[in-house]
């Protein structure tokens, strides 16, 4: 399996391009602010053909390049219905203006083909099978994507802004909920095998085992309701 990732734009949001191998079809995950050129460079380098864009949530740092990327390759974008409005109204999603100069660089709106994700769905795309888990807390429509393990490759977990190396997503923006974030951590992350590779929306790669041992927020989630402390301000 080929996974190419790069941080993009003002928020350093990780965009991923996933394919069975070089020269094949691929899926693009979270093409955010100023990600278009990085996507095109990655596609050219590995001779890949996109078939879909899939989004972990609707914050502008994860979706800002959806319209040009989908338009250039005539592919659909998949997003949870609770976050779909954010593509057309990013300032409402943040509860504030993100600034006129920055807004001038963004293509606001939906691509021509938008499809909605649901909890437990299995997306068969580009010869891969992504399992979707609804994981509210950072936003109401946050989701994660997981690729199952194989004989030579561990499971890969695209956690969006739910789980980071040593941290978790912020919950102080509209639609955020600390209680829901801890519930999502417990329900979605804790059952995963320690060998599961975590590729998050911001920051470096980690594993579930490493986070289970050292991430204080995942530890709080394991202790159950009422144990959690406020989530840090991480991600947009």
C-alpha positions in Angstrom: 0.0 0.0 0.0 1.2 3.5 -0.8 0.4 6.4 1.6 1.9 9.8 0.8 1.2 12.6 3.3 2.3 16.2 3.6 1.4 19.2 5.8 -0.3 22.0 3.9 -1.2 25.7 4.4 -1.4 28.1 7.3 -2.4 25.4 9.8 0.0 22.6 8.7 -2.9 20.3 8.1 -1.9 16.8 7.0 -3.3 15.8 3.6 -2.9 12.1 2.6 -3.0 10.3 -0.8 -3.7 6.6 -0.4 -3.4 3.9 -3.1 -2.8 0.2 -3.4 0.4 0.9 -5.2 2.1 3.4 -7.5 0.5 3.8 -10.9 -3.0 2.9 -9.6 -6.2 4.7 -8.5 -6.1 6.6 -5.2 -8.1 8.4 -2.6 -7.3 11.9 -1.3 -7.9 12.6 2.4 -8.4 16.2 3.7 -7.1 18.5 1.0 -7.0 21.6 3.1 -5.6 25.1 2.8 -3.1 25.5 0.0 -3.0 21.7 -0.6 -3.7 21.7 -4.3 -0.2 21.9 -5.5 1.0 19.2 -3.1 -1.8 16.9 -4.2 -0.9 17.4 -7.9 2.8 16.9 -7.2 2.0 13.7 -5.3 -0.2 12.4 -8.1 2.4 13.0 -10.7 5.3 11.5 -8.7 3.4 8.3 -8.1 1.4 8.2 -11.4 -1.9 8.1 -9.5 -5.5 8.6 -10.6 -7.9 10.0 -8.0 -11.4 8.4 -7.6 -12.6 10.3 -4.5 -11.9 12.9 -1.8 -12.9 11.8 1.7 -13.0 14.3 4.6 -12.6 13.7 8.3 -14.5 16.9 9.1 -15.6 20.2 7.7 -13.2 22.8 9.2 -11.7 25.0 6.6 -8.1 23.8 7.3 -9.2 20.3 6.1 -11.5 21.2 3.2 -10.2 24.5 1.6 -8.9 22.8 -1.5 -11.8 20.4 -2.0 -13.4 22.4 -4.8 -10.3 22.7 -7.0 -9.1 19.2 -6.4 -12.5 17.6 -7.1 -13.1 19.8 -10.1 -9.7 19.1 -11.7 -10.2 15.3 -11.5 -14.1 15.1 -11.7 -14.4 13.1 -8.5 -16.9 13.2 -5.6 -16.2 14.4 -2.0 -17.5 12.4 0.9 -18.3 14.2 4.2 -20.6 13.6 7.2 -23.9 15.4 6.9 -23.4 17.2 10.2 -20.4 19.0 8.8 -21.5 19.5 5.2 -22.5 23.2 5.8 -19.0 24.1 6.7 -17.8 23.8 3.1 -20.0 26.7 2.1 -20.0 28.7 5.4 -16.6 28.2 7.1 -16.9 31.3 9.3 -20.1 29.9 10.9 -18.2 26.8 11.7 -15.5 28.8 13.6 -17.8 31.2 15.3 -15.7 34.1 14.0 -14.2 35.6 10.9 -10.9 33.9 9.7 -9.7 37.1 8.1 -10.2 38.8 4.8 -6.7 38.3 3.4 -6.8 34.5 4.1 -10.4 34.3 2.9 -9.2 35.8 -0.4 -7.1 32.7 -1.0 -9.8 30.2 -0.5 -12.4 28.7 -2.9 -15.5 28.5 -0.7 -18.4 26.2 -1.6 -19.2 22.6 -2.5 -17.8 20.5 -5.4 -20.3 19.3 -8.0 -20.7 15.9 -6.4 -21.0 15.6 -2.6 -21.8 12.3 -0.9 -22.6 11.7 2.8 -20.8 9.5 5.2 -22.4 7.4 7.9 -21.2 5.6 11.0 -20.1 2.1 10.2 -20.1 2.5 6.4 -17.5 0.7 4.4 -16.2 2.7 1.4 -14.8 0.5 -1.4 -12.6 3.0 -3.2 -9.5 2.6 -5.4 -9.3 -1.1 -4.5 -9.2 -0.2 -0.8 -11.8 -0.6 1.9 -12.2 2.3 4.4 -14.3 1.7 7.5 -16.0 4.9 8.7 -16.6 5.7 12.4 -18.6 8.8 13.4 -16.5 10.4 16.1 -18.1 13.7 17.3 -16.4 16.0 19.8 -14.1 18.2 17.7 -17.1 18.8 15.4 -20.5 17.2 15.3 -19.7 15.5 12.0 -16.1 14.3 12.7 -15.3 10.9 11.4 -12.3 8.6 11.2 -11.3 6.2 8.5 -9.6 2.8 9.1 -7.9 0.5 6.6 -7.8 -3.1 7.9 -4.5 -4.9 8.5 -3.1 -7.5 6.1 -0.4 -10.2 6.3 2.4 -7.6 5.9 0.8 -4.2 6.8 -0.7 -3.1 10.1 -4.1 -1.4 10.3 -4.0 2.3 9.4 -6.2 4.7 11.3 -6.8 8.2 9.8 -7.9 10.0 13.0 -8.6 13.5 11.7 -8.6 15.9 14.7 -9.9 13.3 17.1 -6.5 11.9 18.2 -3.0 13.3 17.9 0.4 12.2 19.0 0.2 13.1 22.7 -2.9 15.1 22.4 -6.5 15.4 21.1 -8.6 17.9 19.2 -9.9 21.1 20.6 -13.6 21.3 21.6 -14.1 25.1 22.1 -15.4 25.9 18.6 -19.1 25.6 17.5 -20.2 22.0 17.5 -17.4 20.9 19.8 -18.1 18.9 23.0 -15.5 17.7 25.5 -17.9 15.0 26.7 -18.5 13.7 23.2 -14.8 13.8 22.4 -14.0 11.5 25.4 -16.8 9.2 24.4 -15.5 9.0 20.8 -12.0 8.3 22.1 -13.3 5.5 24.2 -15.6 4.0 21.6 -13.5 4.5 18.4 -9.8 4.5 19.5 -9.5 2.3 22.6 -10.7 -1.0 20.9 -8.0 -0.7 18.2 -5.0 -2.9 18.3 -1.8 -1.4 19.7 0.0 -1.9 16.4 -2.5 0.3 14.6 -0.7 3.2 12.8 -2.3 6.6 13.6 -2.2 9.2 10.9 -3.8 12.3 12.3 -4.9 15.7 11.0 -1.9 17.5 12.5 1.5 16.4 13.7 3.5 13.2 13.4 2.6 9.6 12.9 2.1 7.5 16.0 0.4 4.2 17.1 -2.5 3.3 19.3 -0.1 1.5 21.6 2.1 4.5 22.1 -1.0 6.7 22.7 -2.5 4.2 25.1 0.6 4.3 27.1 1.5 8.0 27.1 -1.5 10.1 25.9 -3.1 11.5 29.0 -6.4 12.2 27.2 -6.7 8.6 26.0 -6.0 7.6 29.5 -8.8 9.7 30.8 -11.1 8.2 28.2 -10.2 4.7 29.4 -11.1 5.6 33.0 -14.7 6.4 32.0 -17.3 9.1 32.3 -16.6 12.0 34.6 -12.8 11.4 34.6 -12.0 13.7 31.7 -10.2 17.0 31.9 -10.8 19.8 29.3 -9.4 19.1 25.9 -6.4 21.2 24.8 -6.6 23.8 22.0 -5.1 21.7 19.2 -6.1 21.8 15.5 -8.3 24.6 14.2 
